Amino acid sequence: MPVTDTARAPRWPPPALRVRPFRWYWAAQWPTLLGTWMQVVALGYLVYARTGSTTAVAVVAAADGLPAVLLSLAGGVLADRMPRRRILLVTQSALGLSAGSLAVLVATGNASFLAIVIVALIFGATDAVDLPTRQALVADLVERDVVVNAVALGAAAMSATRIVGPSVAGLLIGTAGPAVCFAVLSIAYLAPITVLLTVIPDVPPLARAAGRTALSDLLTGIRQVGRDPLVRGVVIACAALAFLGVSYMPFLPVLAKTQLHSGAQALGIMYSVGGIGGLVGGLAIATLGRGAGRLQLLVVGGPVYALSLFGVAHSGMLALTLPALVGISFAFVAINTSLTTLLQTDTDPALRGRLLGIYATIFAGLQPLGTVAYGLISRSVGLFDAIGVGAIVVGVVTVGVAVAPSFRRRVREPRSVAVAGETGAEVQPV
């Protein structure tokens, strides 16, 4: 059999980076991701320094995060009805202005608690529209078999900036104050705005039936979860990962104190190594080239996540906890890359924004609920025993979804299920 050009293609740079629009789009995300991690640190520092209240910190965090639960699905509907480039020009500009406003308020001494909450709400609401639109745009920029590669590169960028951003924020807060961190993020948004204006094509939304309202489009996206075994499987795996998996993170300080008998320095290292695992995972998947196996990522990622989280939950030594945390973040990138790629490549393109909005809503809503559930269960069962059981459930559910015959059949035949009322075709029985 002759060797094809694809087979001979070098693994680096990854295929997605050979596509000029995506290459510029991906590069422009780095400054904003770095600035976002800096803002997370600076915002918590600012609120606690001004109020001395952990409740106030929680209120601001909720103001930033709650809109994702309420508005991500609506953002997905918008991403399917309007050109995504134009939506992002508005959202990225609004995010930059929000960060800039906070920088000015803090620098001039006018950042009251109410003002901070209002800015956090605006930022969170805008980001709820921005996120599904950004994710949906990826499949507009690269070919179908390169989407998994592009998503993995995005995860690598997120993880790398997670390692560096908090440290840079700590340095700037100590030398110049938190206002500088907000200003850095505001200026950083000039990079993606410039790329959107000069490089990214204005891809029109797919045609839809005349007279369809935004509400009917939203309901069509929700009904697709019941109709399509692929979407249903992605939702089930996402729900398990959010509710029983990543919800462990707020309990790392408890783990450090009660099981590792360590202080703040060890806790900081524990948070940082997660970025290392995500970076390695993202780069590893990116080097797989075109058509990297999405099912294989689930089959491998599920057990690795389960074993790693179970190890963290039952570890009594930092030397064992750190590699397990790396394994968690590595596996999370594999699972998340697989699930989001499937939604972008193996479903009706006319529904892409709505399905990604559903995915974002599930994560934003179930993760804090899972944390609350673990906290309640810990009153009768050991906290980390419960998290260990949850880890096993995540692994079983993820692999179960990946090997389910209906799910595998849909991945192999991505065009077999159409959307009633959206494309005019009938939905095949599931």
C-alpha positions as CSV (number, residue, x, y, z in Angstrom):
1,M,0.0,0.0,0.0
2,P,1.5,3.4,-0.9
3,V,2.3,5.8,1.9
4,T,0.0,8.8,1.7
5,D,1.0,12.4,2.2
6,T,-1.0,12.4,5.5
7,A,1.0,9.4,6.7
8,R,4.3,11.1,5.8
9,A,3.3,14.4,7.5
10,P,5.4,15.3,10.5
11,R,3.8,15.3,13.8
12,W,5.0,18.8,14.6
13,P,3.7,21.3,14.0
14,P,0.3,19.7,14.5
15,P,-2.1,19.7,11.5
16,A,-4.3,22.4,12.9
17,L,-1.4,24.8,13.2
18,R,-0.8,24.5,9.5
19,V,-4.2,26.2,8.9
20,R,-3.5,29.9,8.9
21,P,-6.8,31.2,10.4
22,F,-6.7,28.7,13.2
23,R,-3.0,29.3,13.9
24,W,-3.6,33.0,14.4
25,Y,-6.8,32.4,16.3
26,W,-5.0,29.9,18.7
27,A,-2.0,32.2,19.2
28,A,-4.3,35.1,20.0
29,Q,-5.9,33.1,22.8
30,W,-2.7,32.9,24.8
31,P,-2.6,36.5,26.2
32,T,-6.3,36.3,27.2
33,L,-6.0,32.9,28.9
34,L,-2.9,34.2,30.8
35,G,-4.8,37.3,31.8
36,T,-7.8,35.3,32.8
37,W,-5.8,33.2,35.3
38,M,-4.3,36.4,36.6
39,Q,-7.7,38.0,37.1
40,V,-8.9,34.9,39.0
41,V,-6.1,35.3,41.5
42,A,-6.3,39.1,41.7
43,L,-10.1,39.2,42.1
44,G,-10.1,36.8,45.1
45,Y,-7.2,38.7,46.6
46,L,-8.9,42.1,46.1
47,V,-12.3,41.0,47.6
48,Y,-10.8,39.4,50.6
49,A,-8.4,42.3,51.2
50,R,-11.3,44.8,51.0
51,T,-13.9,42.8,53.1
52,G,-12.0,40.2,55.1
53,S,-14.9,37.9,54.4
54,T,-14.7,34.5,52.7
55,T,-18.5,34.8,52.1
56,A,-17.8,37.9,50.0
57,V,-15.3,36.0,48.0
58,A,-17.8,33.3,47.4
59,V,-20.5,35.8,46.4
60,V,-18.2,37.3,43.7
61,A,-17.2,33.9,42.5
62,A,-20.9,33.0,42.2
63,A,-21.6,36.3,40.3
64,D,-18.9,35.3,37.8
65,G,-20.0,31.7,37.5
66,L,-23.8,31.6,37.8
67,P,-24.4,33.2,34.4
68,A,-22.8,30.2,32.8
69,V,-25.5,28.0,34.2
70,L,-28.3,30.4,33.1
71,L,-27.0,31.7,29.7
72,S,-24.7,29.2,28.1
73,L,-27.5,27.4,26.3
74,A,-28.9,30.8,25.1
75,G,-25.4,31.6,23.9
76,G,-25.3,28.4,21.9
77,V,-28.6,29.3,20.3
78,L,-27.1,32.7,19.3
79,A,-24.0,31.0,17.9
80,D,-26.2,29.0,15.6
81,R,-28.3,31.9,14.4
82,M,-25.6,34.6,13.8
83,P,-22.1,34.7,12.3
84,R,-19.8,33.6,15.0
85,R,-17.0,36.0,14.1
86,R,-19.4,38.9,14.7
87,I,-20.6,37.5,18.0
88,L,-17.0,37.2,19.2
89,L,-16.1,40.7,18.2
90,V,-18.9,41.9,20.5
91,T,-18.2,39.5,23.4
92,Q,-14.4,39.9,23.3
93,S,-14.7,43.7,23.3
94,A,-17.2,43.6,26.2
95,L,-14.9,41.3,28.2
96,G,-11.9,43.6,27.6
97,L,-14.0,46.6,28.6
98,S,-15.2,44.9,31.8
99,A,-11.6,44.0,32.8
100,G,-10.5,47.6,32.0
101,S,-13.4,49.1,34.0
102,L,-12.4,47.0,37.0
103,A,-8.8,48.1,36.6
104,V,-9.8,51.8,36.6
105,L,-12.2,51.3,39.6
106,V,-9.5,49.6,41.6
107,A,-6.7,52.0,40.6
108,T,-8.8,55.1,41.6
109,G,-10.1,53.6,44.9
110,N,-13.7,53.4,43.7
111,A,-14.0,49.6,43.6
112,S,-16.8,49.1,46.2
113,F,-18.0,45.5,46.8
114,L,-21.2,46.2,44.8
115,A,-19.3,47.5,41.9
116,I,-17.1,44.4,41.9
117,V,-20.1,42.1,41.9
118,I,-21.7,44.1,39.0
119,V,-18.5,43.8,36.9
120,A,-18.3,40.1,37.8
121,L,-21.9,39.6,36.7
122,I,-21.3,41.4,33.4
123,F,-18.1,39.4,32.8
124,G,-19.7,36.1,33.6
125,A,-22.8,36.8,31.4
126,T,-20.6,37.8,28.5
127,D,-18.4,34.8,28.9
128,A,-21.4,32.5,28.9
129,V,-22.2,33.7,25.3
130,D,-18.5,33.8,24.3
131,L,-17.5,30.2,25.3
132,P,-19.9,28.1,23.2
133,T,-19.3,30.5,20.3
134,R,-15.5,30.2,20.5
135,Q,-15.8,26.4,20.7
136,A,-18.1,26.3,17.7
137,L,-15.9,28.5,15.6
138,V,-13.1,25.9,15.8
139,A,-14.9,23.6,13.4
140,D,-15.4,26.5,11.0
141,L,-11.7,27.0,10.7
142,V,-10.3,23.5,10.3
143,E,-11.3,20.3,8.5
144,R,-13.4,17.7,10.3
145,D,-10.5,15.3,11.0
146,V,-8.3,18.0,12.5
147,V,-10.9,19.3,15.0
148,V,-9.6,16.9,17.8
149,N,-6.1,18.2,17.1
150,A,-7.3,21.9,17.4
151,V,-9.3,21.2,20.6
152,A,-6.3,19.5,22.2
153,L,-4.1,22.6,21.3
154,G,-6.7,24.8,23.1
155,A,-6.4,22.6,26.2
156,A,-2.6,22.8,26.1
157,A,-2.8,26.6,26.0
158,M,-5.3,26.7,28.9
159,S,-3.0,24.4,31.0
160,A,0.2,26.2,30.2
161,T,-1.3,29.6,31.2
162,R,-2.7,27.9,34.3
163,I,0.8,27.1,35.4
164,V,2.2,30.6,34.7
165,G,-0.7,33.0,35.3
166,P,-1.2,32.7,39.0
167,S,2.5,33.1,39.7
168,V,2.7,36.2,37.5
169,A,-0.4,37.6,39.2
170,G,1.2,37.0,42.7
171,L,4.3,38.9,41.6
172,L,2.3,41.8,40.1
173,I,0.0,42.0,43.1
174,G,3.0,42.2,45.4
175,T,4.7,44.9,43.5
176,A,2.0,47.0,41.8
177,G,-1.4,45.9,43.2
178,P,-4.3,43.9,41.7
179,A,-5.4,46.7,39.3
180,V,-2.4,45.9,37.0
181,C,-3.7,42.3,36.6
182,F,-7.1,43.5,35.4
183,A,-5.4,46.0,33.1
184,V,-3.2,43.2,31.6
185,L,-6.4,41.2,30.8
186,S,-8.1,44.2,29.3
187,I,-5.1,44.9,27.0
188,A,-4.8,41.2,26.2
189,Y,-8.2,41.2,24.4
190,L,-6.7,43.4,21.7
191,A,-5.0,40.3,20.3
192,P,-8.1,38.2,19.5
193,I,-10.0,41.2,18.4
194,T,-7.3,42.1,15.9
195,V,-7.2,38.5,14.6
196,L,-11.0,38.4,14.3
197,L,-10.9,41.6,12.3
198,T,-8.1,40.8,10.0
199,V,-7.7,37.0,9.7
200,I,-10.9,35.1,10.6
201,P,-13.4,34.6,7.8
202,D,-17.0,35.7,8.3
203,V,-18.8,32.3,8.0
204,P,-22.6,32.8,7.7
205,P,-24.8,30.5,9.8
206,L,-26.4,27.5,8.1
207,A,-29.8,28.1,6.7
208,R,-32.8,27.1,8.9
209,A,-36.5,26.8,8.3
210,A,-38.3,30.1,7.9
211,G,-40.2,31.3,10.9
212,R,-38.2,29.4,13.6
213,T,-37.9,31.4,16.8
214,A,-35.0,31.4,19.2
215,L,-37.1,29.4,21.7
216,S,-37.9,26.7,19.1
217,D,-34.2,26.5,18.2
218,L,-33.3,26.1,21.9
219,L,-35.9,23.3,22.4
220,T,-34.7,21.5,19.2
221,G,-31.2,21.4,20.8
222,I,-32.5,20.0,24.1
223,R,-34.7,17.4,22.3
224,Q,-31.6,16.2,20.4
225,V,-30.2,14.8,23.7
226,G,-33.1,12.3,23.7
227,R,-33.0,11.6,20.0
228,D,-29.4,11.1,19.2
229,P,-27.4,8.3,21.1
230,L,-24.1,10.2,20.5
231,V,-25.3,13.4,22.1
232,R,-27.0,11.4,24.9
233,G,-23.8,9.6,25.6
234,V,-21.7,12.8,25.6
235,V,-24.2,14.3,28.1
236,I,-24.1,11.3,30.4
237,A,-20.3,11.2,30.4
238,C,-20.1,15.0,30.9
239,A,-22.6,14.8,33.8
240,A,-20.6,12.1,35.5
241,L,-17.3,13.9,35.1
242,A,-18.7,17.2,36.3
243,F,-20.8,15.9,39.3
244,L,-18.5,13.2,40.6
245,G,-15.1,14.1,39.0
246,V,-13.9,17.7,38.9
247,S,-16.1,18.5,41.9
248,Y,-13.3,17.2,44.2
249,M,-11.1,20.3,43.6
250,P,-12.4,22.5,46.4
251,F,-11.4,19.8,48.9
252,L,-7.7,19.9,48.0
253,P,-7.0,22.1,51.1
254,V,-8.8,19.6,53.3
255,L,-6.7,16.8,51.7
256,A,-3.5,18.7,52.3
257,K,-4.3,19.4,55.9
258,T,-5.9,16.1,57.1
259,Q,-4.2,13.4,55.0
260,L,-0.9,14.9,53.8
261,H,-0.4,17.1,57.0
262,S,1.0,19.8,54.7
263,G,0.7,23.6,54.6
264,A,0.1,26.3,52.0
265,Q,3.3,25.7,50.1
266,A,2.4,22.1,49.3
267,L,-1.2,23.1,48.4
268,G,0.2,25.6,45.9
269,I,2.2,22.9,44.3
270,M,-0.8,20.6,44.2
271,Y,-2.8,23.2,42.3
272,S,0.0,23.9,39.9
273,V,0.8,20.3,38.8
274,G,-2.7,20.0,37.4
275,G,-1.6,22.5,34.7
276,I,1.4,20.3,33.9
277,G,-0.7,17.2,33.3
278,G,-3.1,19.2,31.1
279,L,-0.3,20.6,29.1
280,V,1.3,17.2,28.5
281,G,-2.0,15.7,27.6
282,G,-2.9,18.5,25.2
283,L,0.4,18.3,23.4
284,A,0.4,14.5,23.3
285,I,-3.1,14.5,21.7
286,A,-2.1,17.3,19.3
287,T,0.9,15.3,18.0
288,L,-1.4,12.3,17.1
289,G,-2.1,14.1,13.9
290,R,-5.3,13.8,11.8
291,G,-8.2,11.7,12.8
292,A,-6.9,11.0,16.3
293,G,-9.2,8.4,17.8
294,R,-12.0,10.0,19.8
295,L,-13.4,6.8,21.2
296,Q,-9.9,5.7,22.2
297,L,-9.4,8.9,24.2
298,L,-12.5,8.0,26.2
299,V,-11.5,4.4,26.7
300,V,-8.1,5.4,27.9
301,G,-9.1,8.6,29.7
302,G,-11.9,7.1,31.8
303,P,-9.8,4.5,33.7
304,V,-6.8,6.8,34.0
305,Y,-9.0,9.5,35.6
306,A,-10.7,7.0,37.9
307,L,-7.4,5.5,39.1
308,S,-5.7,8.8,39.5
309,L,-8.6,10.4,41.5
310,F,-8.9,7.3,43.6
311,G,-5.2,7.5,44.3
312,V,-5.5,11.2,45.3
313,A,-8.4,10.4,47.6
314,H,-6.5,7.7,49.5
315,S,-3.0,9.1,49.4
316,G,-1.2,10.0,52.5
317,M,2.0,11.1,50.9
318,L,2.7,14.2,48.7
319,A,5.1,12.2,46.6
320,L,2.2,9.9,45.6
321,T,-0.5,12.7,45.4
322,L,1.4,14.9,42.8
323,P,1.7,12.2,40.1
324,A,-1.9,11.3,40.6
325,L,-2.9,14.9,40.2
326,V,-1.0,15.0,36.9
327,G,-2.8,11.9,35.8
328,I,-6.2,13.5,36.6
329,S,-5.5,16.5,34.5
330,F,-4.0,14.4,31.7
331,A,-7.1,12.2,31.6
332,F,-9.5,15.2,31.9
333,V,-8.0,16.7,28.8
334,A,-8.4,13.4,27.0
335,I,-12.0,13.0,28.0
336,N,-13.0,16.6,27.5
337,T,-11.2,16.8,24.1
338,S,-13.0,13.6,22.9
339,L,-16.5,14.8,24.1
340,T,-16.3,18.3,22.7
341,T,-14.8,17.1,19.4
342,L,-17.6,14.6,19.0
343,L,-20.2,17.4,19.4
344,Q,-18.4,19.5,16.8
345,T,-17.7,16.8,14.2
346,D,-20.3,14.1,14.5
347,T,-23.5,16.0,14.9
348,D,-25.6,18.3,12.7
349,P,-23.5,21.5,12.1
350,A,-26.7,23.5,12.4
351,L,-26.9,22.5,16.1
352,R,-23.2,22.8,17.0
353,G,-23.6,26.0,19.1
354,R,-26.6,24.7,21.0
355,L,-25.0,21.3,21.8
356,L,-21.8,23.0,23.1
357,G,-24.0,25.4,25.1
358,I,-25.7,22.3,26.7
359,Y,-22.2,20.9,27.5
360,A,-21.1,24.1,29.1
361,T,-24.3,24.4,31.1
362,I,-23.9,20.9,32.5
363,F,-20.4,21.5,33.6
364,A,-21.1,24.9,35.1
365,G,-24.2,23.6,37.0
366,L,-23.2,20.1,38.1
367,Q,-19.7,20.8,39.3
368,P,-20.7,23.0,42.3
369,L,-23.6,20.6,43.0
370,G,-21.2,17.7,43.1
371,T,-19.1,19.6,45.6
372,V,-22.1,20.2,47.8
373,A,-23.1,16.6,47.5
374,Y,-19.7,15.4,48.6
375,G,-19.8,17.8,51.5
376,L,-23.2,16.5,52.7
377,I,-22.2,12.8,52.3
378,S,-19.0,13.5,54.3
379,R,-21.3,13.8,57.4
380,S,-22.0,10.1,57.4
381,V,-19.3,8.7,55.2
382,G,-15.7,9.7,55.0
383,L,-15.2,12.6,52.5
384,F,-12.4,11.0,50.6
385,D,-14.0,7.5,50.7
386,A,-17.0,9.1,48.9
387,I,-14.7,10.8,46.3
388,G,-12.9,7.5,45.7
389,V,-16.3,5.9,44.9
390,G,-17.2,8.8,42.7
391,A,-13.9,8.3,40.8
392,I,-14.7,4.7,40.1
393,V,-18.2,5.7,38.8
394,V,-16.7,8.3,36.5
395,G,-14.4,5.7,35.0
396,V,-17.2,3.1,34.6
397,V,-19.6,5.6,33.0
398,T,-17.0,7.0,30.6
399,V,-15.9,3.6,29.3
400,G,-19.5,2.4,29.3
401,V,-20.5,5.3,27.0
402,A,-17.5,4.7,24.8
403,V,-18.3,0.9,24.3
404,A,-22.1,1.2,24.0
405,P,-23.1,-0.2,20.6
406,S,-25.4,2.7,19.7
407,F,-22.8,5.3,20.6
408,R,-20.0,3.5,18.6
409,R,-22.4,3.1,15.7
410,R,-23.1,6.8,15.7
411,V,-19.5,7.7,15.8
412,R,-18.8,5.5,12.8
413,E,-21.9,6.8,10.9
414,P,-22.1,10.5,12.0
415,R,-24.6,11.5,9.3
416,S,-27.1,8.8,10.1
417,V,-29.2,10.9,12.5
418,A,-30.7,14.1,11.2
419,V,-32.6,16.8,13.0
420,A,-36.3,16.9,12.5
421,G,-37.5,20.3,11.7
422,E,-33.9,21.7,11.3
423,T,-32.8,20.0,8.0
424,G,-36.2,18.7,6.9
425,A,-35.0,15.1,7.2
426,E,-36.6,12.4,9.3
427,V,-34.9,11.2,12.4
428,Q,-34.0,7.5,12.2
429,P,-35.1,5.4,15.1
430,V,-32.6,5.0,18.0
